[in-house]
Amino acid sequence: MPWWPTGKRDTDLERELRSDLELEEEEQRERGLASEEARYAAQRAFGNPDLIREQMREVWAWNRLESLTRDLRYGLRTLRRTPGFTFIAIVVMALGIGANVALFTVVHSVLLKPLPYRNPGRLALIYEADPGHRHASPWLPVDAGSFWEWQRSAQAVARMALVSPFQEYNVSGERGNLPEVAEAAWCTDNFRRCSEF
């Protein structure tokens, strides 16, 4: 069934219903009924025009889209009548969308995005264990002596580099520049080569 704009379709439907009702009324007059009685008899025989309109609209292809449009208009009218509720609903939706975007950004950058190395799956972080728990953490950074010993005797590891824990360093300039702090760590000179294997 071809589609045409809703206004023209409704006008055509009304014209069709009116024409059918007039034909039915004419048939009733030909049977010998008076004009007023023929009109009532035609309406009884024809049925409820509103019901026929609804049934025809259900047959049309774009009924769901029209129903969605009506629902959206009704929702917008309702929101316009209750500005307090509308404001709260918009704020809650904005906070929810913002929280989801922030969470996805963090998950993407921390868990999903690969490290900027050629083979990030082959990288490993090695700590020294503190079996006596004399420190706050059971894992301690490796000291330089142990690192050189491990590097000399390691056979299952391609390359090793030593990186200190990150600390805050003051990198302010001279002559009244604003103070600036950056987190940094020192590492052995082969760190870049280790990240390229």
N, C-alpha and C positions, 0 to 999 in steps of 0.2 A: 504494500500500500504506500503510495507516495506521501511524503511529508510536506506540509506547508505550515506557515506561521500559525500559532495558536489562535489569534484573533480571527483569521479567515476561516480556520477549521471550525471554530465555535459558531461563527455566523452561518456557515454552510449547514452545520448540524441543526441550528435553530430553523433555518429555512426548510430543511428536509422534514423536520418534525411538524412544522406548521402545515406544510403541503400534505403530509400523510393524514393529519387530523382533519383538514378540510375535505380530503377525498372520502374519509370515513363518514364525515358529517353529510356529505352529498349522497352517499350510498344509503344512509339512514333516511334521508328525505325522500329518496326514490322508493323506499319501502312504504311510504305513506305517513311518516311521522311529521308533526309540526316542526317548525324551525327551532324553537327552544328545546323541545324534546329530542330532536335529532342531534343537537349539540351535546346534550347530556349523555345520550346513548353512545355517541361517537367517543366521548371522553372515557366512558366506562369500557368500551370495547378496545380503545387504543391503549389504555393503561397509564401508569404514572410517568409523566414526561421527565421528571427529575431522575427517576430510576433508570430510564432509557438513556439519558445523558451520561450518567455515571458508568453504565455498562459500555457505552460507546467509547468513553475516555479510557476505560481499561483495555479496550481492544487496540487503541492507538499505540504506536511504537514508542513514543517519547513520554509515556505516562509516568514512568519512574523519575525522569528528569524534572518533569513538571511538579511532581509530588515533592521532590527534594527542594525545588525552588520555592514552593509554597511553605514548606517547613522552615526554610532559611528565613523567608520574610517574616513568618510568625515569630521565630526566635529573635530576630532583630527588633521587631516591635516590642516583644516582651522585655528585652534587654534595655530598650530605650525608656520604657516605663519605670524601670527599677535601676537608677544610675548607681546606687550604693552597691547592690549585688553585682552589677556589671563591672564596676571598678575592682571589687574583690576577686571576681572570677578571672579578670584579665591579669591581675597581679599574681594570682596563684599559678595560672598557666605560664606566665613569663618566668616565674621562679622555677617551675618544673622544667621548662625547656632549657633555661640557662644552666640548671644543675645537671641535666642530662648531657648537654654539650660539653660542660667542663669535665664531667666524669669521663666521657668518651675521649676527650682530648688527652687527659692524663693516662687512661688505659692505652690509648694508641701510642703515645710517645714513650711510655715505660714498658709496656708488654708486647705490643704488636709491631712497632717500628723496629727494624733490625739496627744493630749497632753500626756505626759508620766505618766498618772494617771489611776487608775482603772475605774472611771466613769467621763471622762472629760466633758461630756455633762451636768453634774450636778454642775460644778463649776461656780461661779458667782463672779464678781468684783464689790464691792460696794464703792461708793464715797459719800462724803457730797456735797450737792448742795450749790452754792453761788448765791442766788437769786439777790443780789444787784450788782453783777459783780464788786466787789471791787478788784478782782485779775485778772490776765491775763486769767485764765481759769475758766469757770463756775463750774468746778468740782474740789473739793479739797480732799486731803487725809483725812481719818478719824482720828481724834485725839483719844488718848488712853481712855479718859473719856467717849466719845460717844461710842467707841467700846465696853467697858465693859458693858455699859448700854444696848446696842443693843444685846450683847451676852446673858445677863441675861433675857431679855424679848423676845428673838426670839423664836417662836414656829414653823415656817414653814421652818427653816433652821436647818440642821442636826448639822453642826459644823461651827465655824467661827475662822479665824486667822487674825491677824493684820500684815501687811507688809508695811514697809516704802517705799517711792519712791527710786529708784535706784540712787546711787551716786558713784562718782569716789573716790577710796581710794588708798593711797600710801602704797604699800605692799613691799617696798624695804627692803632688808636685811641690815645688818651692815657690816662694814669692806670693804667699797668701792664697794659693789655689785651694779650692774646697777639698776637704778630706774625702778620700775615697778608699773603700775597703773591697778587696776581692778575695774569693776563695781560691786557693791554689795548692798544689802539691808538687814536691820535687820528685824526680824520677831518674833512673840511670840512663846513660846516653843511648842505650840500645832499645829504648821503649818504642820509638817510631818503627824500627825494623821489626819488632815483635808484632806490631799491629798490622804489618803488611804481608805476613806469611799466608 
